[in-house]
Amino acid sequence: MMGRCCLLSFLALSAITSMLVWAHFQIFHFQTFPQLHILTFLLSCTTDNSMLKNFSKSLTLSASIEIPTTMPPISEQVAWLFLLAVPIASIAWTVTHEEIFREPREYCVSKSKTSGKLLVRKFYYLFTCEYCFSHYVTIGALILTGYKLLLDDWRGYVLSGFALVWIANVYMSIFGFIRVGMKETKMEADMDELRLKKVKKRMEQMP
């Protein structure tokens, strides 16, 4: 009987330890940890030890205390997500598409195709692909701003990183689509202008 009580006490203490570890990782939420009430009830049923009973009561008391979170409201987090993605998209697009970086970009394209080493080819390719390069710009933005999404630990950085990359690439896709339309419109306007000049020239040559 005594061995059975010791075994149950050990199992109960192991469960409490596991729950406290779980609570440590969940501490950023507003919650009351109802699971701890169940564990303290099991603990009180499995042993008559007064010290463990007092520990059980203290856990029950602490479990009812709400732990405030340091995370901003979800609306503010979403606002940061959509606004911070704008400069990320701008930097990634400028480096990988615009004329101002044409020469270094062409050098990177050449290295990414002609280098004999795989790591060298992949390294230079990063500066020619807006999707790949946006990951590194996002890492820099997270270092500068400390922005986290949903979770107030390292997982918040991971979530915010991938979310920012996705939103930034949506912005770049929209911008690329608009820009293609603008170029087509400009080309059509240029062609119309050339046709008009040819017609005027022919009219001037007519007697």
C-alpha positions as CSV (number, residue, x, y, z in Angstrom):
1,M,0.0,0.0,0.0
2,M,2.8,2.3,0.9
3,G,4.6,1.6,-2.4
4,R,1.5,2.3,-4.3
5,C,1.1,5.7,-2.6
6,C,4.7,6.6,-3.3
7,L,4.2,5.6,-7.0
8,L,1.1,7.8,-7.3
9,S,2.8,10.7,-5.5
10,F,5.8,10.4,-8.0
11,L,3.4,10.4,-11.0
12,A,1.5,13.4,-9.6
13,L,4.7,15.4,-9.0
14,S,5.9,14.4,-12.5
15,A,2.7,15.7,-14.0
16,I,2.9,18.9,-12.0
17,T,6.5,19.5,-13.3
18,S,5.4,18.9,-16.8
19,M,2.5,21.3,-16.4
20,L,4.8,24.0,-15.0
21,V,7.1,23.7,-18.0
22,W,4.1,24.0,-20.3
23,A,2.9,27.0,-18.3
24,H,6.3,28.6,-18.7
25,F,5.9,28.5,-22.5
26,Q,2.3,29.7,-22.4
27,I,3.0,32.6,-19.9
28,F,2.4,35.3,-22.5
29,H,-1.3,34.6,-22.7
30,F,-4.1,35.8,-20.5
31,Q,-5.2,32.6,-18.9
32,T,-5.9,30.9,-15.5
33,F,-4.3,27.5,-16.1
34,P,-7.3,25.4,-15.2
35,Q,-5.2,22.2,-15.7
36,L,-3.3,23.0,-12.5
37,H,-6.5,22.7,-10.5
38,I,-6.9,19.2,-11.8
39,L,-3.3,18.3,-10.9
40,T,-3.6,19.7,-7.4
41,F,-6.8,17.7,-6.9
42,L,-5.0,14.5,-7.9
43,L,-2.1,15.4,-5.7
44,S,-4.4,15.8,-2.7
45,C,-6.0,12.4,-3.4
46,T,-2.8,10.4,-3.7
47,T,-1.0,11.4,-0.5
48,D,-1.5,12.7,3.0
49,N,1.8,14.5,3.2
50,S,1.1,18.0,4.7
51,M,4.0,19.6,2.8
52,L,2.6,18.4,-0.6
53,K,-0.9,19.5,0.4
54,N,0.4,23.0,1.2
55,F,2.2,23.0,-2.2
56,S,-1.0,22.0,-3.8
57,K,-2.9,24.9,-2.1
58,S,-0.2,27.3,-3.2
59,L,-0.5,26.1,-6.8
60,T,-4.3,26.4,-6.7
61,L,-3.9,30.0,-5.5
62,S,-1.3,31.0,-8.1
63,A,-3.3,29.3,-10.8
64,S,-6.1,31.8,-10.4
65,I,-3.8,34.8,-11.0
66,E,-4.0,36.2,-14.5
67,I,-0.7,36.8,-16.2
68,P,-0.8,39.9,-18.5
69,T,0.7,39.7,-21.9
70,T,3.3,42.1,-23.3
71,M,2.0,41.7,-26.9
72,P,0.3,44.7,-28.5
73,P,-3.3,44.3,-29.7
74,I,-3.8,42.1,-32.8
75,S,-5.0,45.1,-34.8
76,E,-1.7,46.8,-34.2
77,Q,0.2,43.7,-35.1
78,V,-1.6,43.4,-38.4
79,A,-1.0,47.1,-39.1
80,W,2.7,46.5,-38.5
81,L,2.6,43.5,-40.8
82,F,1.1,45.4,-43.8
83,L,3.1,48.6,-43.3
84,L,6.5,47.0,-42.6
85,A,6.1,44.8,-45.7
86,V,6.1,48.0,-47.9
87,P,9.8,49.0,-47.4
88,I,10.8,45.3,-47.6
89,A,9.1,45.0,-51.0
90,S,10.6,48.3,-52.1
91,I,14.2,47.4,-51.2
92,A,13.9,43.9,-52.7
93,W,12.4,45.1,-55.9
94,T,14.9,47.9,-56.4
95,V,17.9,45.7,-55.9
96,T,16.6,42.9,-58.2
97,H,14.9,44.9,-61.0
98,E,15.7,48.5,-61.2
99,E,18.3,50.1,-63.5
100,I,20.3,51.7,-60.7
101,F,21.6,48.2,-59.7
102,R,21.8,46.8,-63.3
103,E,25.6,46.4,-63.4
104,P,26.0,44.6,-60.1
105,R,22.9,42.5,-60.9
106,E,24.3,41.4,-64.2
107,Y,27.6,40.4,-62.5
108,C,25.6,38.4,-60.0
109,V,23.6,36.7,-62.8
110,S,26.8,35.8,-64.6
111,K,28.4,34.4,-61.4
112,S,25.2,32.4,-60.6
113,K,25.4,30.7,-64.0
114,T,29.1,30.2,-64.6
115,S,30.7,29.6,-61.2
116,G,32.0,26.0,-60.7
117,K,30.9,25.9,-57.0
118,L,27.4,25.3,-56.0
119,L,27.4,27.6,-52.9
120,V,28.9,30.5,-54.9
121,R,26.2,30.1,-57.6
122,K,23.4,30.1,-55.0
123,F,25.0,33.0,-53.1
124,Y,25.0,35.2,-56.2
125,Y,21.5,34.0,-57.3
126,L,20.1,35.5,-54.1
127,F,20.7,39.0,-55.4
128,T,18.8,38.3,-58.7
129,C,15.6,36.8,-57.2
130,E,13.2,39.2,-55.5
131,Y,11.6,36.4,-53.5
132,C,14.9,35.1,-52.1
133,F,16.4,38.5,-51.5
134,S,13.2,39.6,-49.6
135,H,14.0,37.0,-46.9
136,Y,17.3,38.8,-46.1
137,V,15.7,42.2,-46.2
138,T,13.0,40.9,-43.8
139,I,15.7,39.6,-41.4
140,G,17.2,43.1,-41.3
141,A,13.8,44.7,-40.8
142,L,13.1,42.3,-37.8
143,I,16.5,43.2,-36.3
144,L,15.8,46.9,-36.6
145,T,12.2,46.8,-35.4
146,G,11.9,43.8,-33.1
147,Y,8.5,43.1,-34.6
148,K,6.8,39.9,-33.5
149,L,3.5,38.3,-34.7
150,L,1.0,36.6,-32.3
151,L,3.6,35.1,-29.9
152,D,6.0,37.0,-27.6
153,D,9.0,34.8,-28.0
154,W,11.3,33.4,-30.8
155,R,8.3,31.9,-32.5
156,G,6.8,35.4,-32.9
157,Y,9.9,36.3,-35.0
158,V,9.5,33.2,-37.1
159,L,5.8,33.9,-37.8
160,S,6.4,37.5,-38.5
161,G,9.4,36.7,-40.8
162,F,7.4,34.4,-43.1
163,A,4.3,36.6,-43.0
164,L,6.3,39.7,-44.0
165,V,8.0,37.8,-46.8
166,W,4.6,36.7,-48.1
167,I,3.0,40.1,-47.9
168,A,6.0,41.8,-49.4
169,N,5.9,39.4,-52.4
170,V,2.2,40.1,-52.9
171,Y,3.1,43.8,-53.0
172,M,5.8,43.2,-55.6
173,S,3.5,41.0,-57.7
174,I,0.9,43.7,-57.8
175,F,3.5,46.3,-58.6
176,G,5.0,44.2,-61.3
177,F,1.5,43.6,-62.8
178,I,0.8,47.4,-62.8
179,R,4.2,48.2,-64.2
180,V,3.8,45.8,-67.1
181,G,0.4,47.4,-67.9
182,M,2.1,50.8,-67.7
183,K,4.8,49.7,-70.1
184,E,2.3,48.3,-72.5
185,T,0.4,51.5,-72.5
186,K,3.5,53.5,-73.0
187,M,4.6,51.3,-75.9
188,E,1.2,51.6,-77.5
189,A,1.4,55.4,-77.1
190,D,4.9,55.5,-78.6
191,M,3.7,53.4,-81.6
192,D,0.7,55.6,-82.1
193,E,3.1,58.6,-82.1
194,L,5.3,57.0,-84.7
195,R,2.4,56.3,-86.9
196,L,1.2,59.8,-86.6
197,K,4.6,61.2,-87.5
198,K,4.7,58.9,-90.6
199,V,1.3,60.1,-91.7
200,K,2.3,63.7,-91.2
201,K,5.5,63.2,-93.2
202,R,3.6,61.6,-96.0
203,M,1.1,64.4,-96.1
204,E,3.9,66.9,-96.2
205,Q,5.5,65.1,-99.2
206,M,2.3,65.1,-101.1
207,P,2.1,67.8,-103.8
